[in-house]
Amino acid sequence: MSSLVGHQIQQSEKVKSLIQELVGEVTKINSQLTGIHAPQDAFKDAGKAKVDAAGLFRGRPLHYPYIGTGAGRGPYVELEDGSVKLDLINGIGIHLMGHANPRVLTAAVRGALSDILIQGNLQPNNEYRLFTEKMVKIASRKSRIKYGWLATCGTMANENALKLSRQKNSPARMVMGFKDAFAGRSTMMAEVTDNPAYKQGLPEYHEVLRIPFYDKRDPKSGEKSLAAMKEHVAKHEGNISVFGFEPMLGEGGYQAAPREFFLPLLDFVKSKNIAVWVDEVQTFTRTGEYFAFETLDIGQYVDICTIAKTAQVGMTLYTEEFNPKPGLIAGTFSGSTPCLAAGSEMLDMLSEGFLGANGRIQQIHKRFINGLNALNEGSCKGLASDAGGMGLMVAFTPHDGKKESVNSFLNKLYANGVIAFPCGKDPVRARFLIPAIIQDADIDIALKTIEKTLLEGV
């Protein structure tokens, strides 16, 4: 045998040709999706029946009447009611390269030809090895990170982060984080998450200490956060294992903070030997660099970092000091082979002009923010305010920022062909997770649709 059988499959010109032909044909069919399209009468009833069935069998209606057909092109997605939407929420942030990207499809199809669909820590294939190596090399460029462990989602990556910090700083058990944080849906991550609606009926473990996040309206915001942190440490010194935080609040309202806000907090927790865990499940690849800790230049402080969403899998990255003892973390499910292959391809794609101060991500951010500000200063004055965010994460406050009026706006926006989602409270905001492949013309369509929807009123 001149080469291993698996290598023969990878190197086969016939397999490559068949994949190219398959992806090419799907791409050709998807090219029919050229823009926003209203539901079609011929498919409305059947589409509604599928939406209703999905809600019936899971016990709760879908948030939007959304069942995709499996067809899409870039930022556009076709639904079973015959409509085509401009997707600016991307599965709450998974679909970084949009729908049916040919390069992502090619990688995923190749992954699907593997002997196994799911890889784990006991029996990994090369996709596991290559993704892990690629991620650790990227993360270690501007931090002390040396290792990484795969998981299936951000919640599990975060659970592993907490376990690493608690084992290293045992017997300390408490977690310090920001108010309005979101960390996931497991029992412990629901505790770390600062939203009572997400833990109705769950017991309180009283293991999470909260400090206020940056408030751009308050010049003493940083001082207040540091004072609250010092108060917690004085009361619980020796029993706080980790300071875990999102570099930009996600569900907390898409509020960003400058580097100067974080530095005193990080210097203080380091002086107290409290671990620094940066939760980048949402910010990873979206801020103009691979990591928000690179954008903020705080990598030297990071002990643990978690990612998911755009990576297509979850991962906990950590330094030598936090390398866990055998048995603490594992994972029968580390990720599907197509997802590992596609995630690796997307990391490569990002290096091709998307990153940096003048990269495509920052261009998208500026065009979208400038467009929202123009609406606020012009035709929609008083109806749209406080546009902001980081990179591909953009939000603004529609109308009065009350839950009812914002939800009404978002439902009308969806009906008009653009998908977004709420975040924050007092005010509630409309948030967008913009795909990196969006074109300027599509941004302009989104802005025109936002304008139309705002002018319709609540």
Secondary structure, DSSP 8 states (H G I E B T S, - for coil): --S-HHHHHHH-HHHHHHHHHHHHHHHHHHTT--S-B---HHHHHHHHHHHHHHHHHHTS--SSS--EEEEEEBTEEEETTS-EEEESSHHHHT-TT-BS-HHHHHHHHHHHTSS-SEE-SSS--HHHHHHHHHHHHHHGGGS-EEEEEEESSHHHHHHHHHHHHHHHTTT--EEEEETT----SSHHHHHHS--GGGGTT------EEEE----TT-TTHHHHHHHHHHHHHHHHTT-EEEEEE-SS-TTTT-----HHHHHHHHHHHHHTT-EEEEEETTTTTTSSSS-HHHHTT-GGG-SEEEE-GGGSSEEEEEEGGG---TTS---S--EEHHHHHHHHHHHHHHTTTTSSTTSHHHHHHHHHHHHHHHHHHTTTTTTEEEEEEETTEEEEEETT--HHHHHHHHHHHHHTTEE-EEE-SSS-EEEEE--TT--HHHHHHHHHHHHHHHHH--
